[in-house]
Amino acid sequence: MVPFIGGVFDGRFHHKPLDLNQRQIRLVQILRAPAGASTGVRCKIENVSLDDKPVYKALSYTWGEPDPSSNIVIEGRLLSVRQNLYEFLTMAQSQPELSLPTRFWIDQITIDQDNKIERNHQVQQMGDIYSNAEEVVIWLGQAFPGSGGLMTALQSRSSNLKNDRDSRLKPQNHRAALEQVFDNSYWTRLWVCQEMLLAKRLQMYLGSRSLDLDTFDPNVSRRGGLLRTGEAEYADRLSVMLVVRGRSHFGEQGASQRSWHSVLLLTAGCQCSEPRDQVFALLSMLGEVYQVPVNYRRSLREVWMTTVAKIAAGWIVEKSKEQMRIFVGVAWVLWNRLGLIHTTSSTAHGIAADSENDGSSEFLNSLEAVYQETWHRFHRDPRLPAKISREAYRTILYSYIKLVLRRHKRTMARRHRPSLTDSSYIPAVLFPMVSFPMNT
């Protein structure tokens, strides 16, 4: 006999298939909890098309560890979700602005996580999903001692800021709470960057208290050396993102200017559990010319090859020294972010001997393969300068590879721990102001 739990048969929920040839997504509604009742979380779900311009909110949060997990009820069936999401749903069902009839896009619920083809389809649309949402809701978790006072002060600060520029939050009264807010693992998530930058409106929840982030001054957390170094770095990231949002840098008008090197700088140090997301999580922040298919079945090396080939296509036409420097730097940083730096092989072209088994030999071989493929595809392009030969391109390419790898070796020699994804290394490779001499 099927167990009967809280008025629901214990059958597992199965998603109704999406039409993967259309811009379809699923939206979920959180049913309000009856007063005084303890019935768990109940939801409704529906398939919709983005072309129909549905009204909904999108949730930005951390998944957390697989255990513990809890069951929610969707249309009479059970679906297991991780604890952090369950705590949000529990909170939301008692908040009129978050529960029925409000519709949400929440990846853990609205994507069939066991269906990789559907997952590819939905991740490819992630930029559209977050940019079309009427509001992005940031969930930082449950309230904790001191968080209520902090949120009251921040809400007051945000409200007064509109009419009284001289109002000041006194952060020294909330230091412990601020540290705990910015110690939240949320600020380390790679996906957070696009979710925040593409949002029309940002609302941050800590427990049941909320704050409009578009009226929030994140610099209040830095005054007087309030935060420790780690938390201050996350406060800085929030500050940068809000400034970027305020300048509409990631709006529709700037789409064609979004480049890999600027996005890598913005997301330096961010983490994700799925290595391929080091590419896929950034696609919605990039211009159309850099878009690649989302495919979680591809190997890490295949993802790198596809991505770098797309970048190389633009570089080989541009042919400028600055573009060369940026191209090699981006390729090297992506190689490391995808974890390919741990791959080693025999010495190739004399590069690996300088790098002591740091994966640069495989990097060189792979970049050579990208180069060969790109050249064969574009060598007849009329935009290519006739006086620049294939061999000249190859010589310039190797020159910059050597310079990047030597710079990497010197940088790593000065560091206590090897890291190719943090903000202190990436600017040395990617900033246009860095002058790399040509040894051709």
C-alpha positions in Angstrom: 0.0 0.0 0.0 1.3 3.5 -0.8 1.9 5.5 2.4 -0.5 8.4 3.1 1.4 11.4 4.4 -0.4 14.6 5.5 -3.3 14.0 3.0 -0.9 13.2 0.1 -0.1 9.9 -1.4 3.6 9.2 -1.2 4.2 9.0 -5.0 7.1 10.8 -6.5 6.5 14.0 -8.6 7.4 13.7 -12.3 7.7 16.9 -14.5 5.5 17.3 -17.5 7.9 17.5 -20.5 8.8 20.8 -21.9 8.8 21.5 -25.7 12.5 21.9 -26.2 12.0 23.4 -29.6 10.3 26.4 -27.9 11.3 28.9 -25.2 9.4 27.0 -22.6 10.0 27.1 -18.9 8.1 26.0 -15.8 6.8 28.3 -13.1 5.8 27.3 -9.6 3.3 28.8 -7.1 3.8 28.4 -3.4 0.4 27.8 -1.7 -0.3 29.8 1.4 -0.1 27.9 4.7 -3.5 27.6 6.5 -3.5 29.6 9.7 -2.4 27.5 12.6 -1.9 24.4 10.4 1.3 22.4 9.9 0.9 20.9 6.5 4.3 21.3 5.0 5.1 23.1 1.8 2.6 22.7 -1.1 3.0 24.0 -4.6 1.5 24.2 -8.1 3.5 24.1 -11.2 2.8 24.9 -14.9 4.6 25.0 -18.2 4.7 28.4 -19.9 6.5 30.1 -22.8 8.8 33.1 -22.4 7.3 34.4 -25.7 4.0 34.9 -23.9 5.8 37.3 -21.5 4.7 35.6 -18.2 4.9 37.6 -15.0 7.1 35.9 -12.4 9.9 36.3 -9.9 13.2 34.3 -10.1 15.0 33.0 -7.0 18.7 33.5 -6.5 20.1 31.2 -3.7 22.6 28.5 -2.8 21.7 24.9 -3.2 23.8 23.7 -0.2 24.7 20.2 0.6 22.5 17.2 -0.6 21.7 16.2 3.0 19.6 17.0 4.8 16.7 17.3 2.4 12.9 17.6 2.8 9.8 16.7 0.8 7.5 19.3 -0.6 4.1 18.5 -2.2 3.5 19.4 -5.9 0.0 18.6 -7.1 -0.4 15.6 -4.7 3.1 14.2 -5.3 6.3 14.5 -3.4 9.5 16.2 -4.6 12.7 16.2 -2.5 14.5 19.6 -2.2 17.6 20.6 -0.3 17.3 22.3 3.1 18.1 25.9 2.2 15.4 25.9 -0.5 12.9 24.2 1.9 13.5 27.0 4.5 12.8 29.6 1.9 9.6 27.9 0.8 8.5 27.6 4.4 9.1 31.3 4.9 7.5 32.3 1.6 4.2 30.4 2.2 3.4 32.8 5.0 4.3 36.0 3.1 1.5 37.4 0.8 4.0 39.0 -1.6 5.8 35.6 -2.2 2.9 33.1 -2.1 0.0 32.4 -4.4 -0.7 34.0 -6.9 2.9 34.9 -7.3 4.8 32.7 -9.7 8.4 31.7 -9.3 11.2 30.3 -11.4 13.3 28.1 -9.0 15.8 25.9 -10.8 15.7 23.1 -8.2 12.0 22.7 -8.8 11.3 24.0 -12.3 14.0 22.0 -14.1 13.9 18.2 -14.3 17.4 17.8 -12.8 17.6 14.1 -14.0 17.1 15.1 -17.6 20.4 16.5 -19.0 18.9 17.5 -22.4 16.3 19.6 -20.6 18.9 21.0 -18.3 21.0 22.1 -21.3 17.9 23.7 -22.8 17.1 25.6 -19.6 20.7 26.8 -18.9 20.9 28.1 -22.4 17.9 30.3 -21.6 19.1 31.4 -18.1 19.9 35.0 -19.2 16.4 35.4 -20.6 14.9 33.9 -17.5 16.5 36.3 -15.1 16.3 39.4 -17.3 12.6 38.9 -18.0 11.7 38.3 -14.3 9.8 41.2 -12.7 12.1 40.7 -9.7 15.0 38.6 -8.6 14.6 37.4 -5.0 17.9 36.8 -3.1 17.6 34.4 -0.3 20.4 34.5 2.3 18.8 32.0 4.7 17.1 32.1 8.0 17.3 34.9 10.5 19.9 34.7 13.2 20.6 36.7 16.5 21.2 40.3 15.6 19.9 40.0 12.0 16.6 41.7 12.8 18.3 44.9 14.1 20.6 44.9 11.1 17.8 44.7 8.6 15.9 47.4 10.4 18.9 49.7 10.2 19.5 48.9 6.6 15.9 49.4 5.7 15.9 52.7 7.4 19.1 53.7 5.7 17.7 52.8 2.3 14.4 54.6 2.9 16.1 57.8 4.2 18.6 57.8 1.4 15.9 58.7 -1.1 15.1 61.9 0.7 18.0 62.6 3.1 21.4 62.2 1.7 23.0 63.0 5.1 21.4 60.0 6.9 24.0 57.5 8.1 23.8 53.9 9.2 25.9 53.2 12.3 27.5 49.9 11.3 29.5 49.6 14.5 26.2 48.7 16.2 25.8 45.7 13.9 29.3 44.5 13.2 28.7 40.8 14.1 25.5 40.6 12.1 27.2 42.3 9.0 30.1 39.8 9.2 27.7 36.9 9.3 25.8 38.3 6.3 28.9 38.6 4.2 30.3 35.3 5.4 27.3 33.7 3.7 28.4 31.2 1.0 25.9 33.0 -1.4 28.5 35.6 -2.2 31.0 33.0 -3.5 28.6 31.5 -6.1 29.4 32.0 -9.8 25.8 32.0 -10.9 25.0 34.9 -8.6 26.9 37.3 -10.9 24.5 36.9 -13.8 21.4 36.6 -11.6 22.2 40.0 -10.0 23.4 41.8 -13.0 20.5 40.9 -15.3 17.8 41.5 -12.8 15.3 44.3 -13.3 14.9 44.6 -9.6 16.7 43.0 -6.6 15.0 42.1 -3.3 17.2 40.5 -0.6 15.6 38.3 2.1 17.1 37.4 5.4 14.5 35.4 7.2 11.2 37.2 6.5 12.8 40.6 6.4 13.6 42.1 3.0 15.7 44.9 1.6 15.6 46.6 -1.9 19.2 46.3 -3.0 18.9 48.9 -5.6 18.6 51.5 -2.8 21.3 49.9 -0.6 24.8 51.4 -0.2 27.1 48.5 0.3 29.9 50.8 1.2 28.5 51.2 4.7 30.0 47.8 5.5 33.5 49.0 4.8 33.7 52.2 6.9 36.1 52.1 9.7 37.5 48.7 8.8 34.3 47.1 10.0 34.7 43.8 8.2 37.5 41.2 8.3 39.4 40.7 5.0 37.3 37.8 3.7 33.9 39.3 4.3 35.1 42.7 3.0 36.0 41.1 -0.3 32.4 39.9 -0.7 31.1 43.3 0.3 33.4 44.7 -2.5 31.9 42.3 -5.0 28.4 43.4 -4.1 29.4 47.0 -4.4 30.9 46.4 -7.9 27.8 44.6 -9.1 25.5 47.3 -7.9 27.6 49.9 -9.6 27.6 47.9 -12.8 23.8 47.5 -12.6 23.5 51.3 -12.0 25.4 52.1 -15.1 23.3 49.7 -17.2 26.6 48.2 -18.4 24.8 44.8 -18.8 21.7 46.2 -20.4 20.6 45.5 -23.9 22.5 48.4 -25.4 25.8 47.1 -24.1 25.3 43.5 -25.3 27.7 43.7 -28.2 30.5 45.0 -26.0 30.5 42.3 -23.4 33.8 40.4 -23.7 35.3 37.4 -22.1 38.2 39.3 -20.4 35.9 41.8 -18.7 33.5 39.1 -17.5 36.4 37.0 -16.2 37.7 39.9 -14.2 34.2 40.6 -12.7 33.8 37.0 -11.6 37.3 36.3 -10.3 37.3 34.0 -7.3 33.7 32.8 -7.8 33.0 29.1 -7.3 30.6 26.4 -8.7 30.2 22.7 -8.0 30.0 21.8 -11.7 33.3 22.8 -13.5 31.5 23.3 -16.9 29.6 26.2 -15.3 32.8 28.2 -15.3 31.8 28.7 -18.9 28.0 28.1 -19.0 27.3 30.4 -16.0 28.9 33.4 -17.9 27.2 33.0 -21.3 24.3 35.3 -20.5 26.7 38.1 -19.6 28.5 37.8 -23.0 27.8 39.2 -26.4 26.2 37.1 -29.1 29.5 36.5 -30.9 30.8 34.5 -27.9 27.8 32.2 -27.4 28.4 28.5 -27.4 26.0 25.6 -27.0 25.3 24.4 -23.4 26.0 20.7 -23.2 26.8 19.0 -19.9 27.6 15.8 -21.7 30.8 17.3 -23.2 34.1 16.8 -21.5 35.9 19.7 -19.9 38.4 19.8 -22.7 35.6 19.9 -25.3 33.9 22.8 -23.5 37.2 24.6 -23.5 38.0 23.9 -27.1 34.5 25.1 -28.3 34.7 28.3 -26.2 38.2 29.3 -27.1 37.6 28.5 -30.8 34.7 31.0 -30.7 37.0 33.6 -29.1 39.8 32.8 -31.7 37.4 33.4 -34.6 37.1 37.0 -33.6 40.8 37.4 -32.7 42.2 36.0 -36.0 40.1 38.6 -37.9 41.1 41.5 -35.5 44.8 40.5 -35.7 45.9 43.3 -33.4 48.6 42.8 -30.8 46.2 43.8 -28.0 43.7 41.3 -29.1 46.4 38.6 -29.2 47.4 39.3 -25.7 43.8 39.2 -24.4 43.1 36.0 -26.4 45.9 34.0 -24.9 45.2 35.3 -21.4 41.6 34.4 -21.6 42.4 31.0 -23.0 44.8 30.3 -20.1 42.5 31.5 -17.4 39.6 29.4 -18.8 42.0 26.4 -18.9 42.7 26.8 -15.2 39.1 27.6 -14.2 37.9 24.4 -15.8 40.5 22.4 -13.9 42.6 21.5 -16.9 45.8 22.8 -15.3 46.1 19.5 -13.5 46.6 17.7 -16.9 50.2 17.1 -17.9 51.9 15.5 -20.8 55.2 15.3 -22.5 57.1 18.4 -23.3 55.8 20.2 -26.4 57.5 23.1 -28.2 59.8 23.7 -25.3 57.1 25.4 -23.2 56.5 22.7 -20.6 60.1 22.7 -19.5 59.7 26.2 -18.2 56.4 25.4 -16.3 57.3 22.3 -14.3 54.3 20.0 -14.9 51.7 22.7 -14.5 49.6 21.6 -17.4 51.0 24.1 -19.9 52.2 21.5 -22.3 48.6 20.3 -22.8 47.5 23.9 -22.9 49.9 24.6 -25.8 48.8 21.4 -27.7 45.1 22.3 -27.3 45.6 25.9 -28.3 47.5 24.8 -31.3 44.5 22.5 -32.2 42.1 25.5 -31.8 44.5 27.6 -33.9 44.6 25.0 -36.7 40.8 24.6 -36.8 40.2 28.3 -36.7 42.7 29.1 -39.4 41.2 26.6 -41.8 37.7 28.0 -41.2 38.7 31.6 -41.6 41.8 31.8 -43.9 39.6 32.8 -46.8 37.7 35.5 -44.9 38.0 38.7 -47.0 38.5 40.7 -43.8 41.9 39.0 -43.2 44.9 41.2 -44.2 46.6 39.7 -47.2 50.1 40.6 -45.9 49.8 38.6 -42.7 50.8 35.0 -43.4 49.6 31.9 -41.5 53.1 31.3 -40.2 53.3 34.9 -38.9 50.1 34.3 -36.9 51.6 31.1 -35.5 54.8 32.8 -34.4 52.9 35.6 -32.7 50.6 33.1 -31.0 53.6 31.1 -29.5 55.3 34.3 -28.4 52.3 35.3 -26.3 51.8 31.8 -24.9 55.4 31.9 -23.6 55.0 35.3 -22.1 51.8 34.3 -20.3 53.2 31.1 -19.0 56.4 32.8 -17.8 54.4 35.4 -16.0 52.3 32.6 -14.5 55.5 30.9 -13.2 56.8 34.1 -11.6 53.4 34.8 -10.0 53.1 31.3 -8.6 56.6 31.5 -7.2 55.5 34.5 -5.1 52.4 32.9 -3.7 51.8 30.4 -0.9 49.1 28.5 -2.7 48.6 28.0 -6.4 45.5 29.7 -7.7 44.7 30.8 -11.2 41.2 32.1 -10.6 41.6 34.8 -8.0 41.5 38.5 -8.7 45.2 39.1 -7.9 46.4 36.9 -10.8 43.9 37.6 -13.5 44.4 41.3 -14.0 48.2 40.7 -14.6 47.2 38.6 -17.7 44.1 40.3 -19.0 44.1 44.1 -18.3 44.7 46.0 -21.5 47.0 48.3 -19.7 49.6 45.5 -19.3 52.2 45.8 -21.9 53.5 42.5 -23.4 56.5 43.0 -25.7 56.4 41.3 -29.1 59.2 38.8 -29.7 58.5 38.0 -33.3 
